[in-house]
């Protein structure tokens, strides 16, 4: 019963990965050997050495096949299995589950990297906004300091005028008193 449920979940997740995205058809793991690094060489219809690839389809996970290396760039339609299918149903299901897990983790990693990049851009934009606000506040502060300095100069000038006016008033009072006393 657990086996059928696991099988059902895997086939559902396998179908979720089918589609037309490039990542759907990419190998979930890096190749250990390059496509042309095998012996004995098998030539395709073009006469060139055929490339050896790994199938990650639901039907033949992990099975290697040969295909014209230039098939996508106008090569021939050569294609055949490199080896007989010796995979048991259990191993095939295990490979599909592992393939889907790797693809899911790659997708999750990509989403996390995109989220991180978005958050980093938002943080940089917020920081730039803060720098702009600091610049604006510094300009306002400089204006206020200039106005304050101007007011201090005005206050000092008014204080000097006040002293002079007091002297003038004192002299006027003295003159008036002197004139009154002389009479």
C-alpha positions in Angstrom: 0.0 0.0 0.0 2.8 2.4 0.8 4.5 1.5 -2.4 1.5 2.3 -4.5 1.1 5.7 -2.8 4.7 6.5 -3.3 4.5 5.5 -6.9 1.4 7.6 -7.4 3.1 10.7 -5.8 6.2 10.2 -7.9 4.2 9.9 -11.1 2.3 13.1 -10.2 5.5 15.0 -9.5 7.1 13.6 -12.6 4.2 14.9 -14.6 4.5 18.3 -12.9 8.0 18.5 -14.4 6.9 17.7 -17.9 6.4 20.7 -20.1 8.4 22.9 -22.4 10.8 24.6 -20.0 14.4 24.0 -20.8 15.1 23.0 -17.2 12.6 20.1 -17.6 14.8 18.4 -20.1 18.2 19.3 -18.5 20.2 16.7 -16.7 19.5 16.9 -12.9 23.2 16.1 -12.3 26.4 17.1 -14.1 27.7 14.5 -16.6 30.8 12.7 -15.3 32.0 12.2 -18.9 31.6 14.5 -21.8 29.3 13.4 -24.6 32.1 12.3 -26.9 34.3 10.7 -24.3 33.4 7.0 -24.9 34.9 4.0 -26.7 34.4 2.3 -29.1 33.2 5.2 -31.2 29.8 5.0 -32.9 29.3 7.2 -36.0 26.0 8.7 -36.9 24.6 9.1 -40.4 26.6 12.3 -40.9 29.8 10.3 -40.4 30.7 12.2 -37.1 31.0 10.5 -33.7 27.6 10.4 -32.1 27.2 12.0 -28.7 26.3 9.8 -25.7 23.6 11.3 -23.5 21.5 10.2 -20.5 17.8 10.0 -20.7 15.8 11.4 -17.7 12.4 10.6 -19.1 9.8 8.8 -16.9 10.1 5.7 -19.1 13.9 5.4 -19.2 15.5 7.3 -16.3 19.3 7.0 -16.2 19.5 5.1 -19.5 22.2 6.2 -21.9 21.6 6.8 -25.6 23.5 7.9 -28.7 22.4 10.9 -30.8 23.9 13.0 -33.6 26.0 15.6 -31.9 24.9 18.2 -34.4 21.2 17.2 -34.5 20.0 20.6 -33.3 22.2 22.5 -35.8 21.1 20.7 -39.0 22.7 17.3 -38.3 21.1 14.0 -39.0 18.3 12.1 -37.2 20.6 9.3 -35.8 19.4 8.0 -32.4 19.7 4.7 -30.6 20.1 3.2 -27.2 23.7 2.8 -26.0 23.0 -0.1 -23.7 20.1 -2.5 -23.0 17.6 -1.4 -20.3 18.8 -3.3 -17.2 17.0 -1.1 -14.7 14.5 -2.7 -12.4 11.1 -1.0 -11.8 12.3 -0.1 -8.2 15.5 1.5 -9.5 13.6 3.3 -12.2 11.2 4.7 -9.7 14.0 5.6 -7.4 15.8 7.5 -10.2 12.6 9.4 -11.1 12.1 10.4 -7.4 15.7 11.5 -7.1 15.5 13.4 -10.4 12.3 15.2 -9.3 13.9 15.9 -5.9 16.9 17.5 -7.5 14.9 19.5 -9.9 12.6 20.7 -7.1 15.6 21.7 -5.0 17.1 23.5 -8.0 13.8 25.3 -8.6 13.6 26.2 -4.9 17.2 27.5 -4.9 16.5 29.6 -8.0 13.4 31.1 -6.3 15.4 31.8 -3.1 18.2 33.5 -5.2 15.6 35.6 -7.0 13.9 36.5 -3.7 17.3 37.4 -2.2 18.1 39.5 -5.3 14.7 41.3 -4.9 15.3 41.9 -1.2 18.8 43.1 -1.9 17.5 45.5 -4.5 14.8 46.7 -2.1 17.3 47.2 0.7 19.7 49.1 -1.7 16.8 51.3 -2.9 15.7 52.0 0.7 19.3 52.8 1.6 19.6 55.1 -1.3 16.3 56.8 -0.2 17.8 57.2 3.3 21.0 58.7 1.8 18.9 61.1 -0.2 16.8 62.0 2.9 20.1 62.6 4.9 21.3 64.8 2.1 18.1 66.8 2.1 18.2 67.1 5.9 21.9 68.2 5.8 20.9 70.9 3.3 18.1 72.1 5.6 20.5 72.1 8.5 23.0 74.2 6.6 20.2 76.6 5.7 19.1 76.8 9.3 22.7 77.3 10.5 23.1 80.2 8.0 19.8 81.8 9.1 20.9 81.3 12.8 24.3 83.0 12.1 22.5 85.8 10.3 20.1 86.2 13.3 23.1 86.2 15.7 24.7 89.0 13.7 21.5 91.0 13.8 21.2 90.5 17.6 24.8 91.6 18.1 24.2 94.7 15.9 20.9 95.5 17.8 22.7 95.1 21.2 25.4 97.6 20.0 22.7 100.0 18.8 20.9 99.7 22.1 24.1 100.6 24.0 24.5 103.6 21.7 20.9 104.6 22.1 21.2 104.4 25.9 24.3 106.7 25.7 22.4 109.1 23.5 19.4 109.1 25.8 21.7 109.6 28.8 23.5 112.5 27.1 20.1 114.0 26.2 18.9 113.7 29.7 22.1 115.3 31.0 21.7 118.1 28.5 18.1 118.6 29.5 19.0 118.5 33.2 21.8 121.0 32.6 19.5 123.3 30.8 16.9 123.1 33.5 19.5 123.7 36.2 21.0 126.7 34.4 17.8 128.6 34.5 
